[in-house]
Structures are given as structure tokens and as C-alpha cells.
Amino acid sequence: MQLQQNLPQFEDAGIAVFAISYDPVEYQAQFAAEFGIEFPLLADPDSQVIRAVGILNNLIEPHEDVYGIPFPGSYVVGVDGAIEEKRFFQSYRTRPSAASVLRDTLGI
């Protein structure tokens, strides 16, 4: 929700915002409609991309219902496609706010 609340600031700075999760497209569409999410939500139901970029939450065991979720966090990708900043955390409770990403990482 913080990304959505701060979306105008990201857009004013020319920054594209999107999110990825292991949830299927249908679930993400419901979520976006329910919470008014206006940025793209990328579906990775097999967690292939999540694994490929090294953010699979390895604290979750394969037998657990939520296996395949990524660690919460963010990448900042430059216009050249290179990753400029990567911040991921073990718990969704410990992550920077959208406002602090704008301020601390992007200087906005």
C-alpha cells in the first residue's frame, strides 16, 4: 500500500514501480482491485524469477503453504538496466518505507 500511496512521487521522478510475487495473475488482479493498486503486479507462480534473482525466502520450508515467497524488499534499477540498489530483509515487518526509499536511496 505504501508504494501506491507514494506512486505520484515515484512517477514525478520518472521512476517506474512494479511488484512481483508468487501469486497467480487472478489473485493479483483481485488484490489490485481491492486495494486500488495502479502499478503493475508481476506474477511468478513457480517462483522462477524470484529464484533467478536470488530473493527466494529460504527461511520458508518447501512443505509450508507459503513456500516460494520472496524476501520483502526492493531493487532500484537504472535506466541502463543495471541494479543500482538492492535492499531485502528477512521479515516483511522490517523493510524501508516507500518514503525512505525515495529519500535515502533516490535522494527525492
ABEGO torsion letter per residue (X at the ends): XAAAAAAAAAAAAGBBBBBBBABBAAAAAAAAAAAGBABBBBBBAAGAAAAAAGABBAABBAABAABGBBBBEBBBBBAAGBBABBBBBABAABBBBAAAAAAAAAGX
